[in-house]
Amino acid sequence: MSLFLAAVLAFAPAPGAINPVVTQANIDTTICVPNWTKTVRPPAKYTNKLKAQQLGTTDYFVLHKYEEDHVVPLALGGHPKDPRNLQPELWDGPANAHDKDKLEKRLQKLVCARKLSLATAQHDIAVNWQAAYLKYFGVAP
């Protein structure tokens, strides 16, 4: 890889979108408060409509296999409604939504314990959550 390409990739924005309300300085009054995500979670009507658009179907038997997941989780300061931060994710199979949920909880605990910065957690899960799972659990999802 050329040095130029490496430099471009190093500064490429991570996928997802961040909630501007959440910062490292205020995690004690936002993401580290139990049930805080309930205060910002978008309604299912919104996420279900977006999921159908993204999958290109209204077929219930297809849609129920997916969760409309936040790329940067709400528990890590992800934007609640920005479509760039929402994507369909399979409930079952290898590296599924349940696996990513376990990673989200692990990262939130580390951030709230001040063992990991919010920015690092957001970056790791947004860029490649499966690699982050391996990094933080020591095994692949």
C-alpha positions in Angstrom: 0.0 0.0 0.0 1.3 3.4 -0.9 2.1 6.0 1.9 -0.6 8.3 0.3 -3.3 5.6 0.5 -2.3 4.7 4.0 -2.6 8.3 5.0 -6.0 8.7 3.4 -7.3 5.5 5.1 -6.0 6.7 8.4 -8.2 9.8 8.2 -11.2 8.2 6.6 -14.3 8.7 8.8 -15.6 5.6 10.5 -19.0 4.4 9.5 -21.9 5.3 11.7 -22.8 8.6 13.3 -22.2 10.0 16.8 -24.7 11.7 19.0 -23.4 15.2 19.6 -25.0 15.2 23.1 -22.7 12.5 24.3 -19.0 13.4 25.1 -16.2 11.9 27.1 -16.8 14.7 29.6 -20.4 13.9 30.3 -20.6 10.1 30.2 -21.6 10.1 33.9 -24.8 11.9 33.1 -25.5 10.1 29.7 -24.3 6.6 28.7 -23.2 5.5 32.2 -26.7 6.2 33.7 -28.7 3.0 33.9 -31.4 2.9 31.2 -30.2 6.2 29.6 -30.6 4.6 26.2 -34.3 4.4 26.7 -34.5 8.2 26.7 -32.9 8.4 23.2 -34.0 5.2 21.5 -36.1 5.9 18.3 -39.5 4.4 18.1 -39.8 0.9 16.4 -42.1 2.5 13.8 -39.1 4.6 12.6 -36.5 1.8 12.7 -38.8 -0.8 11.1 -39.6 1.5 8.2 -35.9 2.2 7.7 -35.1 -1.5 7.9 -37.6 -2.3 5.2 -36.2 0.4 3.0 -32.6 -0.8 3.5 -33.5 -4.4 2.8 -35.8 -3.5 -0.1 -38.7 -5.6 1.1 -41.8 -5.5 3.3 -41.9 -9.3 3.6 -42.4 -10.1 7.2 -40.5 -13.4 6.9 -37.4 -11.6 5.8 -37.7 -8.5 8.1 -38.1 -10.6 11.3 -34.7 -12.2 10.7 -33.0 -8.8 11.2 -32.6 -6.2 13.9 -32.2 -2.6 12.8 -29.0 -2.0 14.7 -27.0 1.1 15.5 -23.5 0.9 14.0 -22.3 3.0 17.0 -24.6 1.8 19.8 -26.7 4.2 21.8 -24.8 2.9 24.9 -21.6 4.2 23.3 -23.0 7.6 22.2 -24.2 6.6 18.7 -26.7 8.8 17.0 -30.3 7.5 17.6 -32.0 8.4 14.3 -29.3 9.2 11.7 -29.7 6.6 8.9 -25.9 6.4 8.6 -25.9 4.9 12.0 -28.6 2.3 11.4 -28.3 -0.9 9.4 -30.0 -4.3 9.4 -28.2 -7.0 11.3 -29.0 -10.7 11.4 -30.4 -12.1 14.6 -29.0 -15.6 14.0 -25.9 -17.2 12.4 -22.3 -16.4 12.8 -21.4 -13.0 14.1 -25.0 -12.0 14.8 -26.8 -9.3 16.6 -26.6 -11.1 20.0 -22.8 -11.2 19.7 -22.6 -7.6 18.9 -24.8 -6.8 21.9 -22.4 -8.6 24.2 -19.5 -6.5 22.7 -21.6 -3.3 23.3 -22.0 -4.1 26.9 -18.3 -4.9 27.4 -17.2 -1.7 25.8 -19.7 0.4 27.8 -18.5 -1.1 31.0 -14.9 -0.3 30.0 -15.7 3.2 29.1 -17.7 3.9 32.3 -14.9 2.4 34.4 -12.5 4.8 32.6 -10.5 1.9 31.2 -11.2 2.8 27.6 -11.9 6.1 26.0 -15.3 6.8 24.5 -13.7 7.7 21.1 -11.7 4.4 21.0 -14.8 2.3 21.8 -16.9 4.1 19.2 -14.1 3.7 16.6 -13.5 0.0 17.3 -17.1 -1.0 17.1 -17.9 1.1 14.1 -15.0 0.2 11.9 -15.1 -3.6 12.4 -17.1 -4.9 15.3 -16.1 -8.5 14.7 -12.4 -7.5 15.0 -13.3 -5.6 18.1 -15.0 -8.6 19.5 -11.8 -10.6 19.0 -9.8 -7.8 20.6 -11.9 -7.5 23.7 -13.0 -11.1 24.2 -10.0 -13.0 22.8 -12.2 -15.2 20.6 -14.1 -14.6 17.3 -17.9 -14.0 17.6 
